[in-house]
Amino acid sequence: MNIVQNSGTIHRYFVIGKNMSLNFSRTLLFLTAIYGVLFLFSAIAPVSRAVWLAEIIPALGILALVYWASTKLRFSSTAYILMFVWLSLHTIGAKYTFADVPFAWFNELIGSSRNNFDRVAHFSIGFYAYPIAEYLIRKQLCKPLIASLFGLFSIMSIAAGYEILEWWYASIAGGDEGIAFLGSQGDIWDAQKDMLCDTLGAMTALCLLWFRPKSNIPYSEV
């Protein structure tokens, strides 16, 4: 009796696992493969192994969250691409530390002596407002306007929370490691500017969502 029940449980487990794997879009799997190469590049001889670990753990957590959410809903290719922009930039920043990423061409382009790679990375965090709103819209949980506002305010809240975590880690680590992780580069308004970049990124992503043809955002059948 128990053997039969256990066999049925195991069978259902593998069937569910198989069906869940089919929910992963080719775009997600392709982007993950590219990210895997980037991850290996980042892991080889980073500037600071301690900073790399502190930075890479959140990235891997977000990647796991993306896969978990994808078992509930297959997002659009645009949503996946936007999500992997931040993952890629953050993983590069983890290798060099954000203040020392080779980014001179962009800094010269905008006429800044500061390394603004972290600002660009923060801007890309805002892109997650797109999949948040898309999820709510396609699941028909609320109106598009409410979904967009929820996506925007979610990013703003996450941005504020992350700045607090950065400060907490930097105060505990102390020394060069704490300074490298914080990446403020002597700017007393760094946290506020980072949060502004997060917000502007979210607004940009939501504008992209609103101006996309509605037919490109199919309602979920999951």
N, C-alpha and C positions, 0 to 999 in steps of 0.2 A: 504493500500500500504506500509506504513512505517512498520507496524507490520510484514508483509510478508518479507520485506527486512531484518528487524532485526532478524527474526527467522532464515533466511538463513545464516546471519552472525554468529549467535550463533552456528548454526549447523556446519558450516565450522570450527569454532574455536575449537569445541570439537573433530571433526574429525582430524584436524591437530594435536591437543594435543595428541590424541590417537596414531597417526602414529609416532609422535616424540618420545613418550615413548617407542615404539617398537624398536626404533633405539638404545636404551641403552642396551649394552651387559650385559650378566649375570656376567661377570667378573667385570665390572664397578659397578654394583649394589651390588655385594658381597663385594668388597673392600670398598665401601661406608658404608656398614653396619658395617664392622670391624672398619673403621675410626670413625664412630659415637660413638662406645664404647670408643675408645681412646680419642675422644674429650670430652666426659663426664668425663673421668678420669682426663684429663688435667684441666678441668674447676673447679673441686672440690679442694678448698683450695690451689691455686697456691702460690708460694713463694711471688710473687708480682702481685696483680690484675692489676695494671697499665701496667706493663711489659707484662703480659699475653694478655691483650687487644691489645697492640701495636703489639705483635707477631702474634696473632691469626687472626687478620683482613686480613693480606696478604694471609694466608693459606686458609681462607674461600673464598677469592677472586679468588684464583687459582682453588679451587674446583668448583666454579661457572663457571669459564672459561673452565674447563675440560668438564663440562656438556654441555655448550654452543657449544663447538667444536664437541662434540659427536652427536649433532643434524645435523652437516654437514658431519661427517664421523665417522663410527664405527672403532675405532682404534683396533690394534691387542691387544691380552691379554698381551703380553710382554710390549707394550707401556703403558698400564694402570698400570701394576704392577710397572714399573719404575717411573711413575708419583706419585704413592701413597707412594713410599719410602720416598721422601722428605716431603710430607704432614705429614706422621707419625712422622718422626724425628723432624720436626719443631714444631709439636704440643707437643711433649714430652719436647722439649727445652723451649717452652712457659711456661710450668708448673713449671719447676725448675729454669729457666734462664739457658742459655747455659753453663755458667761457672760452674754451680753447679749440673748438671745432674749426677746421679750416674753412672760413667763410668770408675771406677778405673781399672777394669780388662783389658780394652783396653789400657789405659795409661801405665800400668805396662808391657803389652805385647810388646809395642814399646819402652819401657824404657824412658818414658817422665813424667816429674813432672807436666806438664800442662794438663788441661782437654781438650782433643781434640775432644769432641763431636761436637763442632761447625764446625771443619774441615771436619768431616765425613758428617755432614748435608750439608755443602757447596759442597762437592763432589757429593752428591746426586742431588743437583740442576742441575748439568750438565746432568743428565739423561733426562731432558726435550728436549735435542737436538734430542733424538730419535723420539719422536712423532712429533716434528717440521719437521724433514726430512721425516718421514713416510707420513705425510700429503701431502707434496709437491710431493713426488714420486707417491703416489697412486692417487692423483688428476691430475697427469701428467702435472704439472705446469712447471717443469724443469727437467734436467738430474739429476740422482742420485748424481753425484759429486757436482753439484751446490747446490742441496738440503742439502747435508751433510755440505758443507761449510757455507751455510746460517744458519743451525742449530747451528753450532759451534760459528759463529760470533754473533748470536742472544744471546746465553748464555753469551758470554763474555761481550756484551753490557749491558745485564740485570744485570750481576754481578757488573759491574762498577757503574751502576745506583743505585743499592741497597746499595752499600757501601756509596754512597753520601747521600742517604736517612737515613741510620743509623747514620751517622755523624750529619746530620741536626736534627734528633729527639733527639739524645744524648745531643747536644748543647742546645736545648730548654728545655728538661726535667731537665738536670743537676743533680748533686748529685748522690746518690747511684742508683737511678732509671736509670739515663742516662748511668752510668757505666755498670749496669747490662744488659741493652739493647744492648750496644755496644759489650760487651763480649770480649774485646781485651786481658784481663788478663795481662796487662802491656807490651804487645808485640807491639813495635812501627811499625812493619811491618805486623800487623794483617790483614789490608785491602788487602795488596798485596798477602799475603798467601791465604786468603779466595778466591780471584779472581783466583789464580792459581789452587786451589782445584776445583772450578767451571769448569775451563777449562779442567782439567784432567778428571773430571767426564764426561764432554761432549765428549771428545775424546774416552773414554772407551765405552760409550753408542753407539757412531757411529761405533766403531769397531764391536760391537755386531750386529748392523744393517747390516753392510757390509758382515759379515761372516754368516749371516742367509741364509738358502735356500730361493731363490727368490719366491718359491711357497708358502712360509709362509707369504708373504706380498702381499695379493691379491689386485688388483686394485679396486678402489671404484666403486660401482654401484649407489652411492647416487647422 
